Amino acid sequence: MKIREIHEDLLDIDGDVVHHVHNIAKKFCSVFDNHLEKVFKAICTDMAYCTHMRRAMDVIGDEMGKHY
């Protein structure tokens, strides 16, 4: 409710916007037979477990002022 008071335009009257976007993304990716999902999971795994990638992402995060 508080976000609605501040930004009325962020909420869609006919339903949850995030749910609509999720359904659209799911429909779009379905034609690729889950290949995109597998690629994104592989990238995520590489980023999580590769120490070189993690250090590179830490440097980028530090430059952007974001810390995870």
CHARMM internal coordinates of N, CA and C (Angstrom, degrees):
IC EDIT
DIST 1 N 1 CA 1.4566
DIST 1 CA 1 C 1.5223
ANGL 1 N 1 CA 1 C 110.75
DIST 1 C 2 N 1.3299
ANGL 1 CA 1 C 2 N 116.39
DIHE 1 N 1 CA 1 C 2 N -37.58
DIST 2 N 2 CA 1.4586
ANGL 1 C 2 N 2 CA 118.67
DIHE 1 CA 1 C 2 N 2 CA -178.09
DIST 2 CA 2 C 1.5191
ANGL 2 N 2 CA 2 C 111.76
DIHE 1 C 2 N 2 CA 2 C -63.65
DIST 2 C 3 N 1.3334
ANGL 2 CA 2 C 3 N 116.34
DIHE 2 N 2 CA 2 C 3 N -40.78
DIST 3 N 3 CA 1.4692
ANGL 2 C 3 N 3 CA 118.60
DIHE 2 CA 2 C 3 N 3 CA 179.65
DIST 3 CA 3 C 1.5255
ANGL 3 N 3 CA 3 C 110.43
DIHE 2 C 3 N 3 CA 3 C -66.08
DIST 3 C 4 N 1.3074
ANGL 3 CA 3 C 4 N 117.58
DIHE 3 N 3 CA 3 C 4 N -33.32
DIST 4 N 4 CA 1.4596
ANGL 3 C 4 N 4 CA 121.00
DIHE 3 CA 3 C 4 N 4 CA 177.75
DIST 4 CA 4 C 1.5238
ANGL 4 N 4 CA 4 C 110.36
DIHE 3 C 4 N 4 CA 4 C -65.19
DIST 4 C 5 N 1.3359
ANGL 4 CA 4 C 5 N 117.38
DIHE 4 N 4 CA 4 C 5 N -37.25
DIST 5 N 5 CA 1.4639
ANGL 4 C 5 N 5 CA 121.13
DIHE 4 CA 4 C 5 N 5 CA 178.53
DIST 5 CA 5 C 1.5233
ANGL 5 N 5 CA 5 C 110.92
DIHE 4 C 5 N 5 CA 5 C -64.06
DIST 5 C 6 N 1.3174
ANGL 5 CA 5 C 6 N 116.67
DIHE 5 N 5 CA 5 C 6 N -36.12
DIST 6 N 6 CA 1.4593
ANGL 5 C 6 N 6 CA 120.99
DIHE 5 CA 5 C 6 N 6 CA -177.37
DIST 6 CA 6 C 1.5233
ANGL 6 N 6 CA 6 C 111.72
DIHE 5 C 6 N 6 CA 6 C -84.00
DIST 6 C 7 N 1.3547
ANGL 6 CA 6 C 7 N 116.09
DIHE 6 N 6 CA 6 C 7 N -46.41
DIST 7 N 7 CA 1.4655
ANGL 6 C 7 N 7 CA 121.43
DIHE 6 CA 6 C 7 N 7 CA -176.25
DIST 7 CA 7 C 1.5275
ANGL 7 N 7 CA 7 C 109.77
DIHE 6 C 7 N 7 CA 7 C -130.40
DIST 7 C 8 N 1.3017
ANGL 7 CA 7 C 8 N 117.02
DIHE 7 N 7 CA 7 C 8 N 86.36
DIST 8 N 8 CA 1.4627
ANGL 7 C 8 N 8 CA 120.49
DIHE 7 CA 7 C 8 N 8 CA -179.96
DIST 8 CA 8 C 1.5231
ANGL 8 N 8 CA 8 C 112.20
DIHE 7 C 8 N 8 CA 8 C -62.97
DIST 8 C 9 N 1.3380
ANGL 8 CA 8 C 9 N 117.56
DIHE 8 N 8 CA 8 C 9 N -28.94
DIST 9 N 9 CA 1.4558
ANGL 8 C 9 N 9 CA 121.59
DIHE 8 CA 8 C 9 N 9 CA -176.43
DIST 9 CA 9 C 1.5294
ANGL 9 N 9 CA 9 C 113.48
DIHE 8 C 9 N 9 CA 9 C -73.53
DIST 9 C 10 N 1.3382
ANGL 9 CA 9 C 10 N 119.04
DIHE 9 N 9 CA 9 C 10 N -13.25
DIST 10 N 10 CA 1.4517
ANGL 9 C 10 N 10 CA 120.95
DIHE 9 CA 9 C 10 N 10 CA -178.52
DIST 10 CA 10 C 1.5194
ANGL 10 N 10 CA 10 C 113.53
DIHE 9 C 10 N 10 CA 10 C -76.83
DIST 10 C 11 N 1.3131
ANGL 10 CA 10 C 11 N 117.21
DIHE 10 N 10 CA 10 C 11 N -21.63
DIST 11 N 11 CA 1.4557
ANGL 10 C 11 N 11 CA 120.42
DIHE 10 CA 10 C 11 N 11 CA -178.39
DIST 11 CA 11 C 1.5187
ANGL 11 N 11 CA 11 C 110.01
DIHE 10 C 11 N 11 CA 11 C -103.76
DIST 11 C 12 N 1.3042
ANGL 11 CA 11 C 12 N 115.38
DIHE 11 N 11 CA 11 C 12 N 134.41
DIST 12 N 12 CA 1.4574
ANGL 11 C 12 N 12 CA 121.58
DIHE 11 CA 11 C 12 N 12 CA -178.88
DIST 12 CA 12 C 1.5231
ANGL 12 N 12 CA 12 C 108.92
DIHE 11 C 12 N 12 CA 12 C -92.35
DIST 12 C 13 N 1.3223
ANGL 12 CA 12 C 13 N 116.85
DIHE 12 N 12 CA 12 C 13 N 135.72
DIST 13 N 13 CA 1.4608
ANGL 12 C 13 N 13 CA 121.71
DIHE 12 CA 12 C 13 N 13 CA -177.57
DIST 13 CA 13 C 1.5228
ANGL 13 N 13 CA 13 C 112.03
DIHE 12 C 13 N 13 CA 13 C -64.16
DIST 13 C 14 N 1.3375
ANGL 13 CA 13 C 14 N 117.61
DIHE 13 N 13 CA 13 C 14 N -38.67
DIST 14 N 14 CA 1.4645
ANGL 13 C 14 N 14 CA 119.82
DIHE 13 CA 13 C 14 N 14 CA -172.23
DIST 14 CA 14 C 1.5284
ANGL 14 N 14 CA 14 C 114.17
DIHE 13 C 14 N 14 CA 14 C -84.53
DIST 14 C 15 N 1.3123
ANGL 14 CA 14 C 15 N 119.18
DIHE 14 N 14 CA 14 C 15 N 1.49
DIST 15 N 15 CA 1.4553
ANGL 14 C 15 N 15 CA 119.83
DIHE 14 CA 14 C 15 N 15 CA 177.92
DIST 15 CA 15 C 1.5013
ANGL 15 N 15 CA 15 C 112.49
DIHE 14 C 15 N 15 CA 15 C 155.79
DIST 15 C 16 N 1.2902
ANGL 15 CA 15 C 16 N 115.55
DIHE 15 N 15 CA 15 C 16 N -175.39
DIST 16 N 16 CA 1.4430
ANGL 15 C 16 N 16 CA 122.81
DIHE 15 CA 15 C 16 N 16 CA -177.62
DIST 16 CA 16 C 1.5273
ANGL 16 N 16 CA 16 C 109.99
DIHE 15 C 16 N 16 CA 16 C -77.12
DIST 16 C 17 N 1.3153
ANGL 16 CA 16 C 17 N 117.37
DIHE 16 N 16 CA 16 C 17 N 119.77
DIST 17 N 17 CA 1.4594
ANGL 16 C 17 N 17 CA 122.54
DIHE 16 CA 16 C 17 N 17 CA -176.95
DIST 17 CA 17 C 1.5303
ANGL 17 N 17 CA 17 C 110.71
DIHE 16 C 17 N 17 CA 17 C -63.06
DIST 17 C 18 N 1.3233
ANGL 17 CA 17 C 18 N 117.04
DIHE 17 N 17 CA 17 C 18 N -41.51
DIST 18 N 18 CA 1.4625
ANGL 17 C 18 N 18 CA 120.04
DIHE 17 CA 17 C 18 N 18 CA -179.33
DIST 18 CA 18 C 1.5315
ANGL 18 N 18 CA 18 C 110.32
DIHE 17 C 18 N 18 CA 18 C -62.24
DIST 18 C 19 N 1.3115
ANGL 18 CA 18 C 19 N 116.84
DIHE 18 N 18 CA 18 C 19 N -38.89
DIST 19 N 19 CA 1.4613
ANGL 18 C 19 N 19 CA 120.85
DIHE 18 CA 18 C 19 N 19 CA 177.74
DIST 19 CA 19 C 1.5296
ANGL 19 N 19 CA 19 C 110.38
DIHE 18 C 19 N 19 CA 19 C -62.77
DIST 19 C 20 N 1.3301
ANGL 19 CA 19 C 20 N 117.35
DIHE 19 N 19 CA 19 C 20 N -42.10
DIST 20 N 20 CA 1.4641
ANGL 19 C 20 N 20 CA 121.13
DIHE 19 CA 19 C 20 N 20 CA 178.33
DIST 20 CA 20 C 1.5313
ANGL 20 N 20 CA 20 C 110.85
DIHE 19 C 20 N 20 CA 20 C -62.89
DIST 20 C 21 N 1.3302
ANGL 20 CA 20 C 21 N 116.87
DIHE 20 N 20 CA 20 C 21 N -44.31
DIST 21 N 21 CA 1.4626
ANGL 20 C 21 N 21 CA 120.86
DIHE 20 CA 20 C 21 N 21 CA -179.58
DIST 21 CA 21 C 1.5271
ANGL 21 N 21 CA 21 C 109.98
DIHE 20 C 21 N 21 CA 21 C -64.61
DIST 21 C 22 N 1.3334
ANGL 21 CA 21 C 22 N 117.19
DIHE 21 N 21 CA 21 C 22 N -40.86
DIST 22 N 22 CA 1.4668
ANGL 21 C 22 N 22 CA 120.73
DIHE 21 CA 21 C 22 N 22 CA 177.83
DIST 22 CA 22 C 1.5214
ANGL 22 N 22 CA 22 C 110.37
DIHE 21 C 22 N 22 CA 22 C -60.62
DIST 22 C 23 N 1.3306
ANGL 22 CA 22 C 23 N 117.23
DIHE 22 N 22 CA 22 C 23 N -44.77
DIST 23 N 23 CA 1.4686
ANGL 22 C 23 N 23 CA 120.73
DIHE 22 CA 22 C 23 N 23 CA 179.49
DIST 23 CA 23 C 1.5233
ANGL 23 N 23 CA 23 C 111.61
DIHE 22 C 23 N 23 CA 23 C -62.80
DIST 23 C 24 N 1.3311
ANGL 23 CA 23 C 24 N 117.09
DIHE 23 N 23 CA 23 C 24 N -39.46
DIST 24 N 24 CA 1.4647
ANGL 23 C 24 N 24 CA 121.29
DIHE 23 CA 23 C 24 N 24 CA 178.90
DIST 24 CA 24 C 1.5276
ANGL 24 N 24 CA 24 C 109.95
DIHE 23 C 24 N 24 CA 24 C -65.22
DIST 24 C 25 N 1.3339
ANGL 24 CA 24 C 25 N 117.32
DIHE 24 N 24 CA 24 C 25 N -46.65
DIST 25 N 25 CA 1.4632
ANGL 24 C 25 N 25 CA 121.21
DIHE 24 CA 24 C 25 N 25 CA -179.93
DIST 25 CA 25 C 1.5260
ANGL 25 N 25 CA 25 C 110.73
DIHE 24 C 25 N 25 CA 25 C -62.80
DIST 25 C 26 N 1.3134
ANGL 25 CA 25 C 26 N 116.56
DIHE 25 N 25 CA 25 C 26 N -40.62
DIST 26 N 26 CA 1.4648
ANGL 25 C 26 N 26 CA 121.41
DIHE 25 CA 25 C 26 N 26 CA 179.39
DIST 26 CA 26 C 1.5359
ANGL 26 N 26 CA 26 C 110.61
DIHE 25 C 26 N 26 CA 26 C -63.28
DIST 26 C 27 N 1.3204
ANGL 26 CA 26 C 27 N 116.49
DIHE 26 N 26 CA 26 C 27 N -44.00
DIST 27 N 27 CA 1.4618
ANGL 26 C 27 N 27 CA 121.15
DIHE 26 CA 26 C 27 N 27 CA 179.59
DIST 27 CA 27 C 1.5333
ANGL 27 N 27 CA 27 C 110.25
DIHE 26 C 27 N 27 CA 27 C -65.11
DIST 27 C 28 N 1.3372
ANGL 27 CA 27 C 28 N 116.90
DIHE 27 N 27 CA 27 C 28 N -43.11
DIST 28 N 28 CA 1.4614
ANGL 27 C 28 N 28 CA 121.60
DIHE 27 CA 27 C 28 N 28 CA 179.38
DIST 28 CA 28 C 1.5265
ANGL 28 N 28 CA 28 C 110.99
DIHE 27 C 28 N 28 CA 28 C -61.02
DIST 28 C 29 N 1.3346
ANGL 28 CA 28 C 29 N 116.43
DIHE 28 N 28 CA 28 C 29 N -45.60
DIST 29 N 29 CA 1.4675
ANGL 28 C 29 N 29 CA 120.95
DIHE 28 CA 28 C 29 N 29 CA -176.79
DIST 29 CA 29 C 1.5265
ANGL 29 N 29 CA 29 C 112.96
DIHE 28 C 29 N 29 CA 29 C -74.36
DIST 29 C 30 N 1.3134
ANGL 29 CA 29 C 30 N 117.97
DIHE 29 N 29 CA 29 C 30 N -19.74
DIST 30 N 30 CA 1.4659
ANGL 29 C 30 N 30 CA 120.60
DIHE 29 CA 29 C 30 N 30 CA -176.54
DIST 30 CA 30 C 1.5274
ANGL 30 N 30 CA 30 C 112.46
DIHE 29 C 30 N 30 CA 30 C -62.27
DIST 30 C 31 N 1.3185
ANGL 30 CA 30 C 31 N 117.49
DIHE 30 N 30 CA 30 C 31 N -30.68
DIST 31 N 31 CA 1.4709
ANGL 30 C 31 N 31 CA 119.71
DIHE 30 CA 30 C 31 N 31 CA -179.48
DIST 31 CA 31 C 1.5280
ANGL 31 N 31 CA 31 C 112.06
DIHE 30 C 31 N 31 CA 31 C -71.38
DIST 31 C 32 N 1.3257
ANGL 31 CA 31 C 32 N 117.05
DIHE 31 N 31 CA 31 C 32 N -15.00
DIST 32 N 32 CA 1.4605
ANGL 31 C 32 N 32 CA 120.89
DIHE 31 CA 31 C 32 N 32 CA 179.40
DIST 32 CA 32 C 1.5243
ANGL 32 N 32 CA 32 C 112.18
DIHE 31 C 32 N 32 CA 32 C -93.57
DIST 32 C 33 N 1.3290
ANGL 32 CA 32 C 33 N 117.31
DIHE 32 N 32 CA 32 C 33 N 7.38
DIST 33 N 33 CA 1.4627
ANGL 32 C 33 N 33 CA 123.17
DIHE 32 CA 32 C 33 N 33 CA 175.35
DIST 33 CA 33 C 1.5324
ANGL 33 N 33 CA 33 C 111.88
DIHE 32 C 33 N 33 CA 33 C 53.97
DIST 33 C 34 N 1.3130
ANGL 33 CA 33 C 34 N 116.52
DIHE 33 N 33 CA 33 C 34 N 45.20
DIST 34 N 34 CA 1.4739
ANGL 33 C 34 N 34 CA 124.50
DIHE 33 CA 33 C 34 N 34 CA 177.46
DIST 34 CA 34 C 1.5273
ANGL 34 N 34 CA 34 C 114.66
DIHE 33 C 34 N 34 CA 34 C 64.57
DIST 34 C 35 N 1.3293
ANGL 34 CA 34 C 35 N 118.27
DIHE 34 N 34 CA 34 C 35 N 10.83
DIST 35 N 35 CA 1.4645
ANGL 34 C 35 N 35 CA 119.74
DIHE 34 CA 34 C 35 N 35 CA 178.58
DIST 35 CA 35 C 1.5276
ANGL 35 N 35 CA 35 C 110.85
DIHE 34 C 35 N 35 CA 35 C -66.98
DIST 35 C 36 N 1.3340
ANGL 35 CA 35 C 36 N 117.75
DIHE 35 N 35 CA 35 C 36 N -39.51
DIST 36 N 36 CA 1.4662
ANGL 35 C 36 N 36 CA 120.42
DIHE 35 CA 35 C 36 N 36 CA 178.21
DIST 36 CA 36 C 1.5187
ANGL 36 N 36 CA 36 C 110.92
DIHE 35 C 36 N 36 CA 36 C -63.12
DIST 36 C 37 N 1.3274
ANGL 36 CA 36 C 37 N 116.18
DIHE 36 N 36 CA 36 C 37 N -42.86
DIST 37 N 37 CA 1.4597
ANGL 36 C 37 N 37 CA 120.19
DIHE 36 CA 36 C 37 N 37 CA 179.19
DIST 37 CA 37 C 1.5268
ANGL 37 N 37 CA 37 C 110.56
DIHE 36 C 37 N 37 CA 37 C -59.93
DIST 37 C 38 N 1.3128
ANGL 37 CA 37 C 38 N 117.18
DIHE 37 N 37 CA 37 C 38 N -41.89
DIST 38 N 38 CA 1.4653
ANGL 37 C 38 N 38 CA 121.39
DIHE 37 CA 37 C 38 N 38 CA 179.31
DIST 38 CA 38 C 1.5311
ANGL 38 N 38 CA 38 C 110.98
DIHE 37 C 38 N 38 CA 38 C -65.00
DIST 38 C 39 N 1.3359
ANGL 38 CA 38 C 39 N 116.82
DIHE 38 N 38 CA 38 C 39 N -39.72
DIST 39 N 39 CA 1.4606
ANGL 38 C 39 N 39 CA 120.39
DIHE 38 CA 38 C 39 N 39 CA 178.33
DIST 39 CA 39 C 1.5238
ANGL 39 N 39 CA 39 C 110.24
DIHE 38 C 39 N 39 CA 39 C -63.99
DIST 39 C 40 N 1.3456
ANGL 39 CA 39 C 40 N 116.94
DIHE 39 N 39 CA 39 C 40 N -46.52
DIST 40 N 40 CA 1.4587
ANGL 39 C 40 N 40 CA 120.10
DIHE 39 CA 39 C 40 N 40 CA -179.00
DIST 40 CA 40 C 1.5330
ANGL 40 N 40 CA 40 C 111.39
DIHE 39 C 40 N 40 CA 40 C -64.79
DIST 40 C 41 N 1.3247
ANGL 40 CA 40 C 41 N 117.39
DIHE 40 N 40 CA 40 C 41 N -38.28
DIST 41 N 41 CA 1.4664
ANGL 40 C 41 N 41 CA 120.02
DIHE 40 CA 40 C 41 N 41 CA 176.95
DIST 41 CA 41 C 1.5201
ANGL 41 N 41 CA 41 C 110.81
DIHE 40 C 41 N 41 CA 41 C -65.22
DIST 41 C 42 N 1.3326
ANGL 41 CA 41 C 42 N 117.07
DIHE 41 N 41 CA 41 C 42 N -39.39
DIST 42 N 42 CA 1.4623
ANGL 41 C 42 N 42 CA 120.74
DIHE 41 CA 41 C 42 N 42 CA 178.50
DIST 42 CA 42 C 1.5232
ANGL 42 N 42 CA 42 C 110.81
DIHE 41 C 42 N 42 CA 42 C -64.77
DIST 42 C 43 N 1.3210
ANGL 42 CA 42 C 43 N 117.18
DIHE 42 N 42 CA 42 C 43 N -41.96
DIST 43 N 43 CA 1.4670
ANGL 42 C 43 N 43 CA 121.06
DIHE 42 CA 42 C 43 N 43 CA 178.02
DIST 43 CA 43 C 1.5220
ANGL 43 N 43 CA 43 C 109.86
DIHE 42 C 43 N 43 CA 43 C -63.17
DIST 43 C 44 N 1.3264
ANGL 43 CA 43 C 44 N 116.31
DIHE 43 N 43 CA 43 C 44 N -44.07
DIST 44 N 44 CA 1.4642
ANGL 43 C 44 N 44 CA 121.13
DIHE 43 CA 43 C 44 N 44 CA 179.26
DIST 44 CA 44 C 1.5239
ANGL 44 N 44 CA 44 C 110.65
DIHE 43 C 44 N 44 CA 44 C -61.31
DIST 44 C 45 N 1.3180
ANGL 44 CA 44 C 45 N 117.46
DIHE 44 N 44 CA 44 C 45 N -43.18
DIST 45 N 45 CA 1.4640
ANGL 44 C 45 N 45 CA 121.70
DIHE 44 CA 44 C 45 N 45 CA 178.96
DIST 45 CA 45 C 1.5206
ANGL 45 N 45 CA 45 C 110.51
DIHE 44 C 45 N 45 CA 45 C -63.81
DIST 45 C 46 N 1.3299
ANGL 45 CA 45 C 46 N 116.83
DIHE 45 N 45 CA 45 C 46 N -44.24
DIST 46 N 46 CA 1.4596
ANGL 45 C 46 N 46 CA 120.55
DIHE 45 CA 45 C 46 N 46 CA 178.43
DIST 46 CA 46 C 1.5263
ANGL 46 N 46 CA 46 C 110.92
DIHE 45 C 46 N 46 CA 46 C -60.16
DIST 46 C 47 N 1.3236
ANGL 46 CA 46 C 47 N 116.58
DIHE 46 N 46 CA 46 C 47 N -43.03
DIST 47 N 47 CA 1.4574
ANGL 46 C 47 N 47 CA 121.41
DIHE 46 CA 46 C 47 N 47 CA -179.30
DIST 47 CA 47 C 1.5271
ANGL 47 N 47 CA 47 C 110.82
DIHE 46 C 47 N 47 CA 47 C -66.07
DIST 47 C 48 N 1.3179
ANGL 47 CA 47 C 48 N 116.93
DIHE 47 N 47 CA 47 C 48 N -34.84
DIST 48 N 48 CA 1.4621
ANGL 47 C 48 N 48 CA 120.55
DIHE 47 CA 47 C 48 N 48 CA -176.58
DIST 48 CA 48 C 1.5267
ANGL 48 N 48 CA 48 C 112.91
DIHE 47 C 48 N 48 CA 48 C -77.09
DIST 48 C 49 N 1.3381
ANGL 48 CA 48 C 49 N 117.41
DIHE 48 N 48 CA 48 C 49 N -35.25
DIST 49 N 49 CA 1.4616
ANGL 48 C 49 N 49 CA 119.88
DIHE 48 CA 48 C 49 N 49 CA -171.14
DIST 49 CA 49 C 1.5227
ANGL 49 N 49 CA 49 C 115.11
DIHE 48 C 49 N 49 CA 49 C -109.07
DIST 49 C 50 N 1.3077
ANGL 49 CA 49 C 50 N 118.43
DIHE 49 N 49 CA 49 C 50 N -13.03
DIST 50 N 50 CA 1.4647
ANGL 49 C 50 N 50 CA 120.84
DIHE 49 CA 49 C 50 N 50 CA 179.82
DIST 50 CA 50 C 1.5304
ANGL 50 N 50 CA 50 C 108.82
DIHE 49 C 50 N 50 CA 50 C -87.82
DIST 50 C 51 N 1.3368
ANGL 50 CA 50 C 51 N 116.97
DIHE 50 N 50 CA 50 C 51 N 117.08
DIST 51 N 51 CA 1.4590
ANGL 50 C 51 N 51 CA 119.97
DIHE 50 CA 50 C 51 N 51 CA -175.79
DIST 51 CA 51 C 1.5270
ANGL 51 N 51 CA 51 C 112.25
DIHE 50 C 51 N 51 CA 51 C -65.06
DIST 51 C 52 N 1.3332
ANGL 51 CA 51 C 52 N 117.51
DIHE 51 N 51 CA 51 C 52 N -34.28
DIST 52 N 52 CA 1.4674
ANGL 51 C 52 N 52 CA 120.12
DIHE 51 CA 51 C 52 N 52 CA 178.72
DIST 52 CA 52 C 1.5264
ANGL 52 N 52 CA 52 C 110.49
DIHE 51 C 52 N 52 CA 52 C -65.86
DIST 52 C 53 N 1.3244
ANGL 52 CA 52 C 53 N 115.64
DIHE 52 N 52 CA 52 C 53 N -43.16
DIST 53 N 53 CA 1.4672
ANGL 52 C 53 N 53 CA 119.61
DIHE 52 CA 52 C 53 N 53 CA 179.53
DIST 53 CA 53 C 1.5232
ANGL 53 N 53 CA 53 C 110.38
DIHE 52 C 53 N 53 CA 53 C -66.89
DIST 53 C 54 N 1.3333
ANGL 53 CA 53 C 54 N 116.01
DIHE 53 N 53 CA 53 C 54 N -39.99
DIST 54 N 54 CA 1.4608
ANGL 53 C 54 N 54 CA 119.54
DIHE 53 CA 53 C 54 N 54 CA -179.58
DIST 54 CA 54 C 1.5281
ANGL 54 N 54 CA 54 C 110.35
DIHE 53 C 54 N 54 CA 54 C -63.06
DIST 54 C 55 N 1.3366
ANGL 54 CA 54 C 55 N 117.18
DIHE 54 N 54 CA 54 C 55 N -42.79
DIST 55 N 55 CA 1.4604
ANGL 54 C 55 N 55 CA 120.01
DIHE 54 CA 54 C 55 N 55 CA 178.30
DIST 55 CA 55 C 1.5225
ANGL 55 N 55 CA 55 C 111.01
DIHE 54 C 55 N 55 CA 55 C -63.93
DIST 55 C 56 N 1.3285
ANGL 55 CA 55 C 56 N 116.57
DIHE 55 N 55 CA 55 C 56 N -40.87
DIST 56 N 56 CA 1.4673
ANGL 55 C 56 N 56 CA 120.36
DIHE 55 CA 55 C 56 N 56 CA 178.60
DIST 56 CA 56 C 1.5268
ANGL 56 N 56 CA 56 C 110.22
DIHE 55 C 56 N 56 CA 56 C -63.22
DIST 56 C 57 N 1.3262
ANGL 56 CA 56 C 57 N 117.11
DIHE 56 N 56 CA 56 C 57 N -41.78
DIST 57 N 57 CA 1.4680
ANGL 56 C 57 N 57 CA 120.20
DIHE 56 CA 56 C 57 N 57 CA 179.17
DIST 57 CA 57 C 1.5252
ANGL 57 N 57 CA 57 C 111.28
DIHE 56 C 57 N 57 CA 57 C -68.58
DIST 57 C 58 N 1.3354
ANGL 57 CA 57 C 58 N 117.36
DIHE 57 N 57 CA 57 C 58 N -34.22
DIST 58 N 58 CA 1.4654
ANGL 57 C 58 N 58 CA 120.71
DIHE 57 CA 57 C 58 N 58 CA 175.79
DIST 58 CA 58 C 1.5269
ANGL 58 N 58 CA 58 C 110.54
DIHE 57 C 58 N 58 CA 58 C -62.61
DIST 58 C 59 N 1.3424
ANGL 58 CA 58 C 59 N 116.36
DIHE 58 N 58 CA 58 C 59 N -42.29
DIST 59 N 59 CA 1.4649
ANGL 58 C 59 N 59 CA 120.37
DIHE 58 CA 58 C 59 N 59 CA 178.84
DIST 59 CA 59 C 1.5301
ANGL 59 N 59 CA 59 C 109.93
DIHE 58 C 59 N 59 CA 59 C -63.06
DIST 59 C 60 N 1.3256
ANGL 59 CA 59 C 60 N 116.72
DIHE 59 N 59 CA 59 C 60 N -45.89
DIST 60 N 60 CA 1.4609
ANGL 59 C 60 N 60 CA 120.71
DIHE 59 CA 59 C 60 N 60 CA 178.71
DIST 60 CA 60 C 1.5303
ANGL 60 N 60 CA 60 C 110.01
DIHE 59 C 60 N 60 CA 60 C -61.81
DIST 60 C 61 N 1.3343
ANGL 60 CA 60 C 61 N 116.58
DIHE 60 N 60 CA 60 C 61 N -42.88
DIST 61 N 61 CA 1.4586
ANGL 60 C 61 N 61 CA 120.70
DIHE 60 CA 60 C 61 N 61 CA 178.33
DIST 61 CA 61 C 1.5100
ANGL 61 N 61 CA 61 C 112.04
DIHE 60 C 61 N 61 CA 61 C -62.23
DIST 61 C 62 N 1.3329
ANGL 61 CA 61 C 62 N 116.86
DIHE 61 N 61 CA 61 C 62 N -41.15
DIST 62 N 62 CA 1.4590
ANGL 61 C 62 N 62 CA 120.38
DIHE 61 CA 61 C 62 N 62 CA 178.28
DIST 62 CA 62 C 1.5248
ANGL 62 N 62 CA 62 C 110.75
DIHE 61 C 62 N 62 CA 62 C -62.89
DIST 62 C 63 N 1.3407
ANGL 62 CA 62 C 63 N 116.10
DIHE 62 N 62 CA 62 C 63 N -42.27
DIST 63 N 63 CA 1.4651
ANGL 62 C 63 N 63 CA 119.92
DIHE 62 CA 62 C 63 N 63 CA 178.50
DIST 63 CA 63 C 1.5333
ANGL 63 N 63 CA 63 C 112.06
DIHE 62 C 63 N 63 CA 63 C -62.64
DIST 63 C 64 N 1.3139
ANGL 63 CA 63 C 64 N 115.79
DIHE 63 N 63 CA 63 C 64 N -33.94
DIST 64 N 64 CA 1.4655
ANGL 63 C 64 N 64 CA 120.22
DIHE 63 CA 63 C 64 N 64 CA -179.23
DIST 64 CA 64 C 1.5289
ANGL 64 N 64 CA 64 C 112.26
DIHE 63 C 64 N 64 CA 64 C -89.33
DIST 64 C 65 N 1.3225
ANGL 64 CA 64 C 65 N 116.64
DIHE 64 N 64 CA 64 C 65 N -5.79
DIST 65 N 65 CA 1.4546
ANGL 64 C 65 N 65 CA 119.69
DIHE 64 CA 64 C 65 N 65 CA -178.55
DIST 65 CA 65 C 1.5157
ANGL 65 N 65 CA 65 C 113.38
DIHE 64 C 65 N 65 CA 65 C 76.79
DIST 65 C 66 N 1.3395
ANGL 65 CA 65 C 66 N 116.91
DIHE 65 N 65 CA 65 C 66 N 21.40
DIST 66 N 66 CA 1.4710
ANGL 65 C 66 N 66 CA 122.26
DIHE 65 CA 65 C 66 N 66 CA 179.61
DIST 66 CA 66 C 1.5177
ANGL 66 N 66 CA 66 C 108.54
DIHE 65 C 66 N 66 CA 66 C -112.78
DIST 66 C 67 N 1.3245
ANGL 66 CA 66 C 67 N 116.50
DIHE 66 N 66 CA 66 C 67 N 134.47
DIST 67 N 67 CA 1.4504
ANGL 66 C 67 N 67 CA 121.19
DIHE 66 CA 66 C 67 N 67 CA -179.54
DIST 67 CA 67 C 1.5195
ANGL 67 N 67 CA 67 C 108.99
DIHE 66 C 67 N 67 CA 67 C -130.14
DIST 67 C 68 N 1.3236
ANGL 67 CA 67 C 68 N 116.50
DIHE 67 N 67 CA 67 C 68 N 127.83
DIST 68 N 68 CA 1.4608
ANGL 67 C 68 N 68 CA 121.13
DIHE 67 CA 67 C 68 N 68 CA -178.74
DIST 68 CA 68 C 1.5079
ANGL 68 N 68 CA 68 C 109.67
DIHE 67 C 68 N 68 CA 68 C -120.83
END
COOR INIT
IC SEED 1 N 1 CA 1 C
IC BUILD
